[in-house]
């Protein structure tokens, strides 16, 4: 009985083992089949990607070719329409009398596009532009000459009046020293820089006011365009003191005080560089603005001075402006 049960058990186990083996083989075969399928799918997709990559490369090359063709066509189109554009711009510049711009545009048509239908007309209009340019230059030169002549025709005034003062020019000169504040047998002098000159006026100023502001003087250069440039405001000093004691301020010099006298003598001066004035007209003038104020300086030598609160004229004064707004006192 026991032997029979053992045989039956063994038989069942063998059957189970055989079944498991069969299942294992089936599963293994199924796995291999799945692997093969996935491998095939991967290969197909790789081939597809490779094919698409080649197609993309081909399309990229086609796009590059199309871009080049487009550039070539654009250049050809530009070659066709650019002469007309330049020519029309040149004609507009001619009508506006912009001679130099017109000549440049038309020269470009002639030189860059000699085979265009506009080349011959451009050549003819270049002559017109050059003629207009030459006439414009002559007019400009004539205007400059007129400006310069305008200053030469101005006559200096040795006396003029402002609102509260009357000015009389005693002397004027160009020198390398400016002498001021004479006292007894002594004086103060300022030495010009080695590359400059002093321009000097000695003036008497009269006023009924007890503390008048004094008018400004300027020295400037008439340049090649007939305009005053390199403008310098001139400074005031007293012409003379009664003696050394009054110069030091030990006691008052009534001759230099408008509270005591109607007329006080001054000297005014300024430096200009020699390279600015060489071969040029130099002019000393006033705008009649009363803008130099009297002040005292303790222990100063001298104790009294005039300082400026002036606003200088514009940097470029034409002959017309000058005649209308200024008075010349000396032209060198």
Steps between C-alpha positions, in 0.01 A plus 500: 500500500774738597697413189201580285456843659865580447480407136194716454671796670810462286286483188319818595828680569644390170189623324529837676870527414426420139226760495726762651767422247253537220380832648856622537578414142183678387576810703858504381385468140245778557774724647728437205218576262427828681867595489515429131187708442639796696833468324324504166292800604816684613675423173200623302486827699876551472478452126206740490691759703805459279280538194339812646845639592610462141178664387558786744855541372368502146234758591762712678714496188197595296424789738861619471476486123172690507649767728797538268266522203295761687813703578607479138158618387503780759839615376379487142189693597710753690726535199190572297320747729792666688611727212146637476479556877834681510419704193165614641665595830759695305229687311326590828829627644551709186155655529574583867836650397689250714776501242757285678250227592364500145847467348588208730180309419531553126869404501396172665253435219761575238785299656316200644243453226663625179280272287172616651254718313568779751878524458495754214243725667695479826812622320313806369350581837839465671612800295196692625575403862866599469404835352256564785764396756758734350256791503406425862868504599549834327198645679630373835842653433337828401293498822813437709680781320202727565513405869868585521452823310211578730734508800756703307235762426413542868643825636625494861347746748723674751201594715163344579238506772321234701197540723699645794848569363686688228816339365795670329785297352833674568728242336509143373784267410639150471802433724685231692446687830188645660586786738246585770464662845769766455599666828775760526791377291384139521239282329373144478546310176384166367723312259328322213563131448774442244243374247251784561451877484311740723229716345461815709267800532552806721159654567330779693154411629263771621178459696263698718436186703695447823565130435438426132558162345752521217447377142667182377768497230593201286775416255442246223634370170319519165556156346514401133122463495449859607384412854643619833643208699763447773316754710663624823347731760737779603571572868497839677781653704549858615723713284670697780507551877598823671794334675622174649297551819169518314601199290554305823167622638649694790268787406248583229580612149199714413602516133408130472164531672175584317355617831745790481572544128296491183781347292737214589787370285541129435703264288353177364686206347486138384735251336452323167717221359723607212407198290133604528563854379768450235379642169155571648300810586483560877225721639445654845135582569230542761144374528432793739386259772571657841623194686828583679432569869721682749617310809753539779764252606659541843878514477469479123744673271313704396215487754229569240424294189228443241380144447284363219146366510481519120337252265727474199358549150443198279802314368431587133427864421438595138555848354124552489463399867789725593364809329164452672620421853859611566732800480859462375771707668810367323569276201852358449 
